Every structure is written in C-alpha cells, then in structure tokens.
Amino acid sequence: MEYIGILIRLQKWVNLFSGYILWLMMVYLTDVWELKLIHAAAIINIWMGFIKILPIVFAYLADAFLGNSFVVLFSSFSSMIGLGLIWMSTPPILGKSNGNCTQYKPECIGEQQKQLFYSGLVFTALGMAALSACYAPFAQEQAEEAAASNSTRRVGWCRTHLVAFAALLIAAFVKPWAILFGICAILGVVSFFFCLIFRVCLGVGNPAPRPQGSPLTTIFRVLFVAASKSFCSRPKDTNELYENSDDSLRELLPHTNGLRCLDKAAIIEAEPVLEQQEKKRWSLCKVTEVEETKLFIRTIPIWMTFIVCGFVSSLGATYFLEQANHLDRRVGKAKAPLILFYWFYDHFRKSFTKGFLPTMASSTRRYISRIGIAAAMIYATLACIAAAKIETRRLGVVKSHDLIDKPNERVPMTVFWLLFQFVLLGCHDGIHRLSAYGLSLDQAPKSMVKYFNLFARGFFGLGVMGSVVLVDIVGKISEKRTGTNWFQTTLNASRLDNYYWVLASLGAVNLVIYIVAACFYRYRVPRDGQLAEGLLPVGFMDDDHI
C-alpha cells in the first residue's frame, strides 16, 4: 500500500541522513572530548561492530516471535531515543543545569553527559541493527502486495540523492555539534511518530504477517538432537534416515557424506513409534534439516576470512577520518568539508556494487561470487598500501615543519591525497557486500539466504570490533620490539603507516587463506535464475550507512 511505501522511504532517508552526520563522530571525540587516538577509535569501532553483529539477533526475534513490522517500529523508537541522548550529551544542552560550562571543551563534559552519550550510542546501535535486520524483509513483504512503478523508483532515487546532498550541505556549513545532532534527533522523532501512526491507525485492517519461525531454530535443534543421540549407531543405509517429502514448502536437500556425526539427528529410534517421534521436534530431525545445518557449518571457514576485511573497513570512520581532519582542506578560498570524503566513499561503494552486478548475472555466475570476494580482499590490501604510503608522506611533512608536538596545527599537505584510500575502501566494501550476498544466494538453502547474508556481515562486524584488540596487540609488540608504541596520544606522534603495512600484510595472507578455504569448500549447484538487479533484496545497501 502507498502509506507503507512512504514509511519505508522515510525510514531510509532518516537512516541515510543520520549516517552521514554520525560518521563524523570520531572528530567529535578527538576535538571536543580530546580523547586519545586509539580510545576514540575503539569507541567508534565497537559501536559500528555491534551494528553489524546484532542484526542476527533481531532477525531471529522477528522471525520467531515479533514479526518484521514490530521490529521496524522498535528500530525507529530506539534510534529516536539514541539520537536524542547524543544530542542531550553535548555541552550547550545540559551544561548549565549540571554546573558545567557550555563550550565544546573537554572540561565541559561531565560524568552525566558521558553517560548520556554512551547510552545514546547503545540505543542507536540497537535501532540501526534492528533496521538492518528487518528493513529488507519488511519492504519485501509490502512489495509483494503492490509493486512500485519505474517512475516511482526514479523519483525515490532522486529524492535519496537529494537527502544525501542535504546532509552534505548541513554537515559542511553547520558547525555546532548540538545543532547537527539535534537535527538528527528531530528527524528521529518525526520518523518514529510516522511509523507509529501508520502502524496503529492505518494497519488495523491490514494485520502484519505472523512470524513463521526462524531457520536458526532448525540449526539449534539438529545440534541438540545429534548430541542427545551421540551414542546411537548410524545406519549403513542412509535411506533409513528420517525425511518427510510431503513438505512442499521446504527445499529438499540430498544427503551428503560430510559431517556424518550430525546424521544422528535423523536416526529413527526403535521406540516410541515414528508418529510419536514426529510430534517431538526436539527428538527427531529430517535429513533436509541436517543438510541445512551442514551447509551452515561448512560456510563458517569462509566467513572467518571476512574478519580481516572488517579490520580494514574499520579504518574509514576512524583513522582515515582523523588523517583528513589534520590536513589542509583549502580549495582556493573555500574549505572542503570532511563529510565530502564519506560521500566519495559511499558513492564508490554503491557504484562498484551496481557495476559489479552485471558480472554477477553472467553465465559464469557460479564462480563470480567467489572471485568477487577475492577481488574485494585485493582492494582491501591496495587501500592499506595506499594509506601507508600517503601517511608516510604526511609524517614527512610533519617532521619537516616541526609539527610532531603541535597536534592542533594543520599539516600543509592537501587533504585530497586521501581520496585514493577512501575510494579503494569504498570499492572493497561494496564488492564484498554484493559478493557475500551472491555466495549466500547460491549456497544457502532458500529458507536461510537471509541468515547466511547476516552471518557474513556479522563476521565482518566481528572484524570491525576486533580491530580494537588488534591495535592493542600491534601497539604492545611495537613497543616491545622498538621501544616506542606506534599508537601515541596524537596522530602526529603515531606511526599509523606501520599499522597500515601490517594490515596490508594481513590482507595478503588472508587472501591466500580464503583461496585455500574456497578450494576445499563443497559447493552446491547455483539455483536457476540470474542475480539481476531486480533479484536483490528490496532496500539492498539502503540499511547500511555506518
């Protein structure tokens, strides 16, 4: 229905606008709070990592208990609360009432404001994760009822770019952080109340689809039943394992010889009778359910290689942004806004996704998703190499102008040197996201395509969070080997170029590990049909702006 389309587009635009503003959070923490470089980066990366990991939890809750529409409503509510708390944590809002100053200085940040800020990050992470989990399924549910016309899609495309352009202008010309976060908070309130009105008032005659259960429950059941029957002997004839071919809604999978310990979940015991065993879902599983679990377990080694990709992706909103904040941004008499680099990153991320799509739809599609992931890893390595060389150049300028102990001084080097690493990082993230989805579409059972994609992003997010631990380990090793920690309080005193070389080396090693894992992976024959743009989930890439 039309009002549902309005709601979906509104959620998309608010998420896009807020993503642009919140991307600058690293600058806020280092300039206003004056946190140490790695402390600020740790806060941002833990926050972004949770945004990518938690969708697995919300997708399970939506499928098993709550439904997509309720989780989308919760997402809007949580984002509204989180954005409001972040706005309230800025010094001008509650400074006087708490007896603090109202200037953007670290001494004006009291304990209560810190608590509000961290609580706001938690709520925004929950809101964005919930939206990421259920935005595409909720939009798909509505698209099945009423398909939008091509003209409507073109209008939506234009309006999306207008929202991005508006965020770009506001972030460029509006300097007070309280106003920037306040605009996001107002949009969050508007989005929530629109969502609530549409859900309560207009959805009375159109009840939301009831949850049908989560495929993750099947995996838990198979593991539990296989463990409970660990002392049972497997039949020599696999045809004696339990299967119900009458279930026309499920894609039947043939038995495979790998991970045979899980076959015990499909063993039919002598007692009680089969009809009674079928009624107890946690005592007997079908062969198809066992094979779905095997597919999930076999894919884990592939997903684990995504952790290093997350290490690299974590650089964009942290160390790359901090580099840009300390370089010369002058273009004639004007200044290039920092948010411009996020626009470049996001533009190339989506452009390379669309550019890689026709390749994914080719006749060699069964190989393209695997090659695409490898290509994304190559882009990740190239991004680190470019970042290392540019940072070495920047540090040379810092030393030649004696700016090591002057962290607030602008380095006389144009900020546009950083375009190379932002563009390469955008290419990596875009191709990786599409290729991971293509692999999920090809290899996952139909009922688990969404979860395979979410787990791929979850392992990616684990890498974003894990970068905090990696930085700590690299710092301690560098201090032990050289006597100086590569990560100092300020950017000018740090040696990020060496860290980038470490990531480039890890990326190269990870590429080799991925190729080995991909060669040993037991692939299914891809489903019929091509991965054309129309077969991508509704809202693909619209739910991921952080």
VEXDREN-2710 file (C-alpha; in Angstrom, 1 decimal):
% VEXDREN-2710
k/r/px/py/pz
1/MET/0.0/0.0/0.0
2/GLU/1.1/3.6/-0.6
3/TYR/1.4/4.6/3.0
4/ILE/3.7/1.7/3.6
5/GLY/5.9/2.9/0.8
6/ILE/6.0/6.3/2.3
7/LEU/7.0/4.8/5.7
8/ILE/9.8/2.7/4.1
9/ARG/11.2/5.7/2.2
10/LEU/11.1/7.9/5.3
11/GLN/13.0/5.3/7.3
12/LYS/15.5/5.0/4.5
13/TRP/16.0/8.8/4.3
14/VAL/16.3/9.3/8.1
15/ASN/18.8/6.5/8.2
16/LEU/20.8/8.0/5.4
17/PHE/20.9/11.5/6.9
18/SER/21.8/10.3/10.3
19/GLY/24.5/8.0/8.9
20/TYR/26.2/11.0/7.2
21/ILE/26.2/13.0/10.5
22/LEU/27.2/10.2/12.8
23/TRP/30.1/9.2/10.5
24/LEU/31.8/12.4/11.9
25/MET/31.7/11.0/15.5
26/MET/35.5/10.4/15.6
27/VAL/36.1/14.1/15.0
28/TYR/33.7/15.0/17.8
29/LEU/35.5/12.6/20.3
30/THR/39.0/13.8/19.4
31/ASP/38.3/17.6/19.0
32/VAL/35.7/18.1/21.7
33/TRP/36.4/15.4/24.2
34/GLU/40.1/15.3/23.3
35/LEU/40.3/11.6/23.7
36/LYS/43.4/9.7/22.8
37/LEU/43.5/8.5/19.2
38/ILE/43.1/4.8/20.0
39/HIS/40.5/5.4/22.7
40/ALA/38.2/7.3/20.3
41/ALA/38.7/4.8/17.6
42/ALA/37.9/1.9/20.0
43/ILE/34.6/3.6/20.9
44/ILE/33.6/4.0/17.2
45/ASN/34.7/0.5/16.1
46/ILE/32.9/-1.2/19.0
47/TRP/29.8/0.8/18.2
48/MET/30.0/0.0/14.4
49/GLY/30.8/-3.6/15.1
50/PHE/27.7/-4.1/17.2
51/ILE/25.6/-2.5/14.4
52/LYS/26.8/-5.3/12.1
53/ILE/26.6/-8.2/14.5
54/LEU/23.2/-7.5/16.3
55/PRO/21.1/-7.9/13.1
56/ILE/21.4/-11.7/13.6
57/VAL/19.6/-11.4/16.9
58/PHE/16.9/-9.1/15.7
59/ALA/16.3/-11.2/12.6
60/TYR/15.8/-14.3/14.9
61/LEU/13.4/-12.4/17.1
62/ALA/11.4/-11.1/14.2
63/ASP/11.1/-14.5/12.5
64/ALA/10.4/-16.4/15.7
65/PHE/8.4/-14.1/17.9
66/LEU/7.8/-10.4/17.0
67/GLY/7.4/-10.0/13.2
68/ASN/9.2/-7.6/10.9
69/SER/6.8/-4.7/11.3
70/PHE/7.2/-4.6/15.1
71/VAL/11.0/-4.8/14.9
72/VAL/11.0/-1.9/12.4
73/LEU/8.8/0.1/14.9
74/PHE/11.3/-0.7/17.7
75/SER/14.1/0.3/15.4
76/SER/12.6/3.7/14.9
77/PHE/11.9/4.1/18.6
78/SER/15.4/3.1/19.7
79/SER/17.0/5.3/17.1
80/MET/14.9/8.3/18.3
81/ILE/15.9/7.7/21.9
82/GLY/19.6/7.2/21.0
83/LEU/19.8/10.3/18.8
84/GLY/18.1/12.4/21.5
85/LEU/20.5/11.2/24.2
86/ILE/23.5/12.0/22.0
87/TRP/22.1/15.5/21.4
88/MET/21.5/16.0/25.1
89/SER/25.1/15.0/25.9
90/THR/26.5/18.0/24.0
91/PRO/27.8/20.7/26.4
92/PRO/25.4/23.6/25.3
93/ILE/22.3/21.5/26.2
94/LEU/22.7/20.4/29.8
95/GLY/25.9/22.2/30.7
96/LYS/24.4/25.0/32.8
97/SER/21.9/22.7/34.6
98/ASN/24.8/20.4/35.6
99/GLY/27.0/23.2/36.7
100/ASN/29.4/22.7/33.8
101/CYS/30.5/25.1/31.1
102/THR/28.7/25.1/27.7
103/GLN/31.7/25.3/25.4
104/TYR/33.0/22.5/23.3
105/LYS/35.9/21.7/25.5
106/PRO/36.8/18.5/27.5
107/GLU/36.4/20.2/30.8
108/CYS/32.7/20.9/29.9
109/ILE/32.0/17.2/29.5
110/GLY/30.7/15.9/32.9
111/GLU/30.0/12.4/34.0
112/GLN/26.3/12.7/33.4
113/GLN/26.9/13.8/29.8
114/LYS/29.3/10.9/29.2
115/GLN/26.6/8.5/30.5
116/LEU/24.0/10.1/28.2
117/PHE/26.4/9.8/25.2
118/TYR/27.3/6.2/25.8
119/SER/23.6/5.3/26.4
120/GLY/22.8/7.1/23.1
121/LEU/25.4/5.0/21.3
122/VAL/23.8/1.8/22.7
123/PHE/20.3/2.9/21.6
124/THR/21.4/4.0/18.1
125/ALA/23.3/0.7/17.7
126/LEU/20.2/-1.2/18.7
127/GLY/18.0/0.9/16.3
128/MET/20.3/0.6/13.3
129/ALA/20.9/-3.1/13.9
130/ALA/17.1/-3.8/14.1
131/LEU/16.5/-1.8/10.9
132/SER/19.3/-3.6/9.1
133/ALA/17.8/-6.9/10.1
134/CYS/14.2/-6.2/9.1
135/TYR/14.3/-3.3/6.6
136/ALA/14.7/-5.5/3.5
137/PRO/12.2/-8.3/4.6
138/PHE/9.6/-5.7/5.7
139/ALA/10.0/-3.8/2.4
140/GLN/9.8/-7.2/0.5
141/GLU/6.5/-8.0/2.3
142/GLN/5.0/-4.8/1.2
143/ALA/6.5/-5.0/-2.3
144/GLU/4.7/-8.3/-2.8
145/GLU/1.4/-6.6/-2.2
146/ALA/2.0/-3.6/-4.5
147/ALA/5.0/-3.3/-6.9
148/ALA/6.2/0.3/-7.4
149/SER/6.3/1.6/-10.9
150/ASN/9.5/2.6/-12.6
151/SER/8.7/6.3/-12.4
152/THR/8.2/5.9/-8.6
153/ARG/11.6/4.2/-8.4
154/ARG/13.2/7.0/-10.3
155/VAL/11.5/9.6/-8.1
156/GLY/12.7/7.7/-5.0
157/TRP/16.3/7.6/-6.4
158/CYS/16.3/11.3/-7.0
159/ARG/15.0/12.1/-3.5
160/THR/17.6/9.8/-2.0
161/HIS/20.3/11.8/-3.6
162/LEU/18.7/15.0/-2.5
163/VAL/18.7/13.7/1.1
164/ALA/22.4/12.9/0.8
165/PHE/23.1/16.3/-0.8
166/ALA/21.2/18.0/2.1
167/ALA/23.2/16.1/4.7
168/LEU/26.4/17.0/2.8
169/LEU/25.5/20.7/2.9
170/ILE/24.3/20.8/6.5
171/ALA/27.5/19.0/7.7
172/ALA/29.6/21.4/5.7
173/PHE/28.1/24.6/6.9
174/VAL/26.6/23.9/10.3
175/LYS/29.5/23.8/12.8
176/PRO/27.9/23.4/16.3
177/TRP/27.6/19.8/17.2
178/ALA/24.5/20.4/19.2
179/ILE/22.7/21.6/16.1
180/LEU/23.9/18.7/13.9
181/PHE/22.9/16.0/16.5
182/GLY/19.7/18.0/17.2
183/ILE/18.6/17.8/13.5
184/CYS/19.2/14.0/13.6
185/ALA/17.2/13.8/16.8
186/ILE/14.3/15.8/15.3
187/LEU/14.3/13.5/12.2
188/GLY/14.3/10.5/14.5
189/VAL/11.2/11.8/16.4
190/VAL/9.4/12.5/13.1
191/SER/10.3/9.1/11.8
192/PHE/9.1/7.3/14.9
193/PHE/5.7/9.1/15.1
194/PHE/5.0/8.5/11.4
195/CYS/5.9/4.8/11.9
196/LEU/3.7/4.6/15.0
197/ILE/0.7/6.4/13.3
198/PHE/0.9/4.2/10.2
199/ARG/1.3/1.0/12.3
200/VAL/-1.5/1.7/14.8
201/CYS/-4.1/3.7/12.8
202/LEU/-3.8/2.5/9.2
203/GLY/-2.6/-1.0/9.9
204/VAL/-5.8/-2.1/11.7
205/GLY/-7.4/-3.5/8.5
206/ASN/-4.1/-4.9/7.3
207/PRO/-2.6/-7.1/10.1
208/ALA/1.1/-7.8/9.8
209/PRO/2.1/-11.4/8.8
210/ARG/2.5/-13.7/11.7
211/PRO/6.0/-15.0/12.5
212/GLN/6.6/-18.4/10.9
213/GLY/9.6/-19.4/12.9
214/SER/13.3/-18.9/12.4
215/PRO/15.6/-21.2/10.5
216/LEU/18.2/-20.7/13.2
217/THR/15.9/-22.8/15.4
218/THR/16.5/-25.7/13.0
219/ILE/20.2/-25.5/13.5
220/PHE/19.9/-25.5/17.2
221/ARG/17.5/-28.5/17.0
222/VAL/19.9/-30.5/14.8
223/LEU/22.9/-29.8/17.1
224/PHE/20.8/-30.7/20.2
225/VAL/19.3/-33.9/18.8
226/ALA/22.6/-35.1/17.3
227/ALA/24.3/-34.6/20.7
228/SER/21.5/-36.4/22.5
229/LYS/21.8/-39.4/20.1
230/SER/25.6/-39.4/20.2
231/PHE/25.7/-43.0/21.5
232/CYS/23.3/-44.2/18.8
233/SER/24.9/-46.0/15.8
234/ARG/24.3/-44.6/12.3
235/PRO/22.5/-46.9/9.9
236/LYS/24.6/-48.1/6.9
237/ASP/21.8/-47.3/4.5
238/THR/21.2/-43.5/4.5
239/ASN/17.7/-44.2/3.2
240/GLU/16.8/-45.3/6.7
241/LEU/17.3/-41.8/8.0
242/TYR/14.2/-39.8/8.5
243/GLU/12.8/-37.5/5.8
244/ASN/9.4/-36.1/5.1
245/SER/9.0/-35.5/1.3
246/ASP/5.4/-34.3/1.8
247/ASP/6.6/-30.8/3.0
248/SER/6.2/-28.9/-0.3
249/LEU/7.2/-25.6/1.3
250/ARG/10.7/-26.7/2.1
251/GLU/13.5/-27.3/-0.5
252/LEU/14.6/-30.9/-0.1
253/LEU/18.3/-31.4/0.1
254/PRO/20.0/-34.8/-0.7
255/HIS/22.2/-36.5/1.9
256/THR/25.9/-35.8/1.8
257/ASN/28.7/-37.8/3.5
258/GLY/30.5/-34.9/5.2
259/LEU/29.9/-34.1/9.0
260/ARG/28.3/-37.5/9.4
261/CYS/28.1/-37.0/13.2
262/LEU/25.1/-34.8/12.5
263/ASP/23.3/-37.6/10.7
264/LYS/22.4/-39.0/14.1
265/ALA/19.8/-36.2/14.4
266/ALA/17.8/-38.0/11.7
267/ILE/18.0/-41.5/13.2
268/ILE/14.6/-43.1/13.8
269/GLU/14.7/-44.9/17.1
270/ALA/13.0/-48.3/17.7
271/GLU/10.8/-46.8/20.4
272/PRO/8.5/-45.0/20.6
273/VAL/6.7/-45.3/17.3
274/LEU/7.5/-42.9/14.5
275/GLU/4.3/-40.9/14.8
276/GLN/5.1/-40.0/18.4
277/GLN/8.7/-39.2/17.5
278/GLU/7.5/-36.8/14.7
279/LYS/5.4/-34.9/17.2
280/LYS/8.5/-34.2/19.3
281/ARG/10.5/-31.7/17.2
282/TRP/13.5/-31.8/19.6
283/SER/13.9/-35.5/19.3
284/LEU/13.9/-36.1/15.6
285/CYS/15.1/-34.1/12.6
286/LYS/14.7/-34.5/8.8
287/VAL/17.6/-35.2/6.5
288/THR/17.0/-31.8/4.8
289/GLU/17.3/-30.1/8.2
290/VAL/20.5/-31.9/8.9
291/GLU/21.9/-30.9/5.5
292/GLU/20.9/-27.3/6.1
293/THR/23.0/-27.4/9.3
294/LYS/25.9/-28.9/7.4
295/LEU/25.8/-26.2/4.8
296/PHE/25.9/-23.6/7.6
297/ILE/28.9/-25.2/9.4
298/ARG/30.8/-25.7/6.1
299/THR/30.5/-21.9/5.3
300/ILE/32.0/-20.8/8.7
301/PRO/35.6/-21.0/7.4
302/ILE/34.7/-18.8/4.5
303/TRP/33.0/-16.3/6.9
304/MET/36.0/-16.3/9.2
305/THR/38.2/-14.8/6.4
306/PHE/35.8/-11.8/6.5
307/ILE/37.2/-10.8/9.9
308/VAL/40.3/-9.3/8.3
309/CYS/38.1/-7.4/5.8
310/GLY/36.4/-5.9/8.9
311/PHE/39.8/-4.9/10.2
312/VAL/40.4/-2.8/7.1
313/SER/36.9/-1.5/6.8
314/SER/37.1/-0.1/10.4
315/LEU/39.8/2.4/9.2
316/GLY/37.3/4.6/7.2
317/ALA/35.4/6.2/10.1
318/THR/38.4/6.3/12.4
319/TYR/42.0/6.7/11.4
320/PHE/41.3/7.8/7.8
321/LEU/38.9/10.4/9.0
322/GLU/41.3/11.6/11.7
323/GLN/44.0/12.0/9.0
324/ALA/41.7/14.1/6.9
325/ASN/40.9/16.3/10.0
326/HIS/44.5/17.3/10.3
327/LEU/45.3/18.0/6.6
328/ASP/44.9/21.2/4.6
329/ARG/41.3/21.3/3.3
330/ARG/41.5/24.5/1.4
331/VAL/40.3/24.7/-2.2
332/GLY/41.1/28.2/-3.2
333/LYS/39.3/30.4/-0.7
334/ALA/36.9/27.7/0.3
335/LYS/37.3/24.6/2.6
336/ALA/36.4/21.1/1.6
337/PRO/34.1/19.6/4.3
338/LEU/35.1/16.3/5.9
339/ILE/31.8/14.8/5.1
340/LEU/32.8/15.0/1.4
341/PHE/35.1/12.1/1.9
342/TYR/32.2/10.0/3.2
343/TRP/30.3/10.9/0.1
344/PHE/33.1/9.7/-2.1
345/TYR/33.4/6.5/-0.1
346/ASP/29.6/5.9/-0.2
347/HIS/29.4/6.8/-3.9
348/PHE/32.1/4.4/-5.0
349/ARG/30.8/1.7/-2.6
350/LYS/27.4/1.8/-4.3
351/SER/28.7/2.4/-7.8
352/PHE/31.0/-0.6/-7.7
353/THR/28.2/-2.7/-6.4
354/LYS/26.0/-1.7/-9.3
355/GLY/28.9/-2.0/-11.7
356/PHE/29.8/-5.5/-10.5
357/LEU/26.1/-6.6/-10.7
358/PRO/26.0/-7.4/-14.5
359/THR/29.1/-9.6/-13.9
360/MET/27.2/-11.4/-11.2
361/ALA/24.4/-12.0/-13.6
362/SER/26.5/-13.6/-16.3
363/SER/26.6/-17.2/-17.3
364/THR/29.7/-17.8/-15.1
365/ARG/27.8/-16.7/-12.1
366/ARG/28.7/-19.9/-10.1
367/TYR/32.3/-18.6/-9.9
368/ILE/31.8/-14.8/-9.8
369/SER/30.7/-14.5/-6.1
370/ARG/33.9/-16.4/-5.1
371/ILE/36.1/-14.3/-7.4
372/GLY/34.3/-11.1/-6.2
373/ILE/35.2/-11.8/-2.5
374/ALA/38.8/-12.3/-3.6
375/ALA/38.7/-9.1/-5.6
376/ALA/37.3/-7.3/-2.5
377/MET/40.2/-8.6/-0.5
378/ILE/42.7/-7.3/-3.1
379/TYR/41.0/-3.9/-2.9
380/ALA/41.4/-4.0/0.9
381/THR/45.1/-4.7/0.6
382/LEU/45.5/-1.9/-2.0
383/ALA/43.7/0.5/0.3
384/CYS/46.1/-0.3/3.1
385/ILE/49.1/0.1/0.8
386/ALA/47.9/3.5/-0.5
387/ALA/47.1/4.6/3.1
388/ALA/50.6/3.6/4.3
389/LYS/52.4/5.5/1.5
390/ILE/50.2/8.6/2.0
391/GLU/50.7/8.5/5.7
392/THR/54.5/8.2/5.3
393/ARG/54.3/11.3/3.1
394/ARG/52.2/13.1/5.7
395/LEU/54.6/12.2/8.5
396/GLY/57.5/13.5/6.4
397/VAL/55.7/16.9/6.1
398/VAL/55.0/16.8/9.8
399/LYS/58.7/16.3/10.6
400/SER/59.9/18.9/8.1
401/HIS/57.6/21.6/9.6
402/ASP/58.3/20.5/13.2
403/LEU/54.7/19.7/14.0
404/ILE/55.1/16.5/16.0
405/ASP/54.4/18.3/19.3
406/LYS/51.8/20.6/17.7
407/PRO/48.7/18.3/17.2
408/ASN/46.3/21.2/16.7
409/GLU/48.2/22.7/13.8
410/ARG/47.2/22.0/10.2
411/VAL/49.7/19.9/8.2
412/PRO/50.5/21.8/5.0
413/MET/49.5/18.9/2.7
414/THR/46.3/18.8/0.7
415/VAL/43.7/16.5/2.1
416/PHE/42.8/15.2/-1.4
417/TRP/45.7/12.8/-1.2
418/LEU/43.4/10.7/0.9
419/LEU/40.9/10.2/-1.9
420/PHE/42.8/7.2/-3.1
421/GLN/42.4/5.3/0.1
422/PHE/38.7/6.3/0.6
423/VAL/37.9/5.3/-3.0
424/LEU/39.7/1.9/-2.6
425/LEU/38.0/1.3/0.7
426/GLY/34.6/2.0/-0.9
427/CYS/35.3/-0.4/-3.7
428/HIS/36.2/-3.1/-1.2
429/ASP/33.1/-2.6/1.0
430/GLY/30.7/-2.5/-2.0
431/ILE/32.1/-5.5/-3.9
432/HIS/32.4/-7.5/-0.7
433/ARG/28.8/-6.8/0.4
434/LEU/27.4/-7.9/-3.0
435/SER/29.7/-10.9/-3.4
436/ALA/28.9/-12.2/0.1
437/TYR/25.2/-11.9/-0.8
438/GLY/25.8/-13.7/-4.1
439/LEU/27.5/-16.5/-2.2
440/SER/24.6/-16.7/0.2
441/LEU/22.1/-16.8/-2.6
442/ASP/23.9/-19.6/-4.4
443/GLN/24.9/-21.8/-1.5
444/ALA/22.3/-21.3/1.3
445/PRO/19.0/-23.2/1.4
446/LYS/16.1/-20.9/0.3
447/SER/14.9/-20.6/3.9
448/MET/18.4/-19.4/5.1
449/VAL/19.6/-17.0/2.5
450/LYS/18.9/-14.0/4.8
451/TYR/20.7/-15.6/7.7
452/PHE/23.8/-16.6/5.6
453/ASN/24.0/-13.0/4.5
454/LEU/23.6/-11.7/8.0
455/PHE/26.2/-14.0/9.4
456/ALA/28.6/-12.9/6.6
457/ARG/28.1/-9.3/7.8
458/GLY/28.3/-10.5/11.4
459/PHE/31.8/-11.9/10.9
460/PHE/32.7/-8.7/9.1
461/GLY/31.4/-6.7/12.1
462/LEU/33.4/-9.0/14.4
463/GLY/36.5/-7.8/12.5
464/VAL/35.5/-4.2/13.0
465/MET/35.2/-4.8/16.7
466/GLY/38.3/-7.0/16.7
467/SER/40.4/-4.1/15.3
468/VAL/40.4/-2.7/18.8
469/VAL/42.2/-5.8/20.1
470/LEU/44.4/-5.8/17.0
471/VAL/45.5/-2.2/17.7
472/ASP/46.3/-3.1/21.3
473/ILE/48.4/-6.2/20.2
474/VAL/50.2/-4.3/17.5
475/GLY/51.0/-1.5/19.9
476/LYS/52.4/-3.7/22.6
477/ILE/54.5/-5.7/20.1
478/SER/55.9/-2.5/18.5
479/GLU/56.7/-1.1/21.9
480/LYS/58.5/-4.4/22.8
481/ARG/60.4/-4.5/19.6
482/THR/61.3/-0.8/19.0
483/GLY/60.8/0.7/22.4
484/THR/58.1/3.0/21.1
485/ASN/54.4/2.3/20.8
486/TRP/53.1/3.0/17.3
487/PHE/49.9/4.4/18.7
488/GLN/50.5/7.6/20.7
489/THR/48.1/10.2/22.1
490/THR/48.1/12.3/19.0
491/LEU/48.1/11.4/15.3
492/ASN/51.3/13.3/14.5
493/ALA/53.2/11.3/17.1
494/SER/51.8/7.9/16.0
495/ARG/53.1/5.6/13.3
496/LEU/49.9/4.7/11.5
497/ASP/51.8/4.0/8.3
498/ASN/53.4/1.0/10.0
499/TYR/50.0/-0.2/11.2
500/TYR/48.7/0.1/7.6
501/TRP/51.5/-2.0/6.4
502/VAL/50.6/-4.7/9.0
503/LEU/47.0/-4.6/7.7
504/ALA/48.2/-4.9/4.1
505/SER/50.3/-8.0/5.1
506/LEU/47.4/-9.5/6.9
507/GLY/45.2/-8.8/3.9
508/ALA/47.6/-10.6/1.6
509/VAL/47.8/-13.6/3.9
510/ASN/44.0/-13.6/4.4
511/LEU/43.6/-13.7/0.6
512/VAL/45.7/-16.9/0.5
513/ILE/43.7/-18.5/3.3
514/TYR/40.5/-17.6/1.6
515/ILE/41.6/-19.2/-1.6
516/VAL/42.5/-22.4/0.2
517/ALA/39.2/-22.4/2.1
518/ALA/37.3/-21.7/-1.1
519/CYS/39.0/-24.5/-2.9
520/PHE/38.1/-27.0/-0.2
521/TYR/34.6/-25.7/0.2
522/ARG/31.9/-28.1/-1.1
523/TYR/29.8/-26.0/-3.5
524/ARG/26.2/-26.6/-4.4
525/VAL/25.0/-26.1/-7.9
526/PRO/23.6/-22.5/-8.1
527/ARG/19.9/-22.1/-8.4
528/ASP/18.3/-21.3/-11.7
529/GLY/17.9/-17.6/-12.5
530/GLN/20.4/-14.8/-12.6
531/LEU/21.4/-12.3/-9.9
532/ALA/19.9/-9.3/-11.7
533/GLU/19.2/-6.0/-10.0
534/GLY/15.6/-7.0/-9.6
535/LEU/16.5/-10.1/-7.6
536/LEU/18.5/-8.1/-5.0
537/PRO/16.5/-7.7/-1.8
538/VAL/14.4/-4.6/-1.7
539/GLY/16.4/-1.9/0.1
540/PHE/19.8/-3.7/-0.5
541/MET/22.6/-1.3/0.7
542/ASP/19.9/1.2/2.0
543/ASP/20.1/-0.3/5.5
544/ASP/23.9/0.2/5.9
545/HIS/25.1/3.7/6.2
546/ILE/27.7/3.2/9.0
END
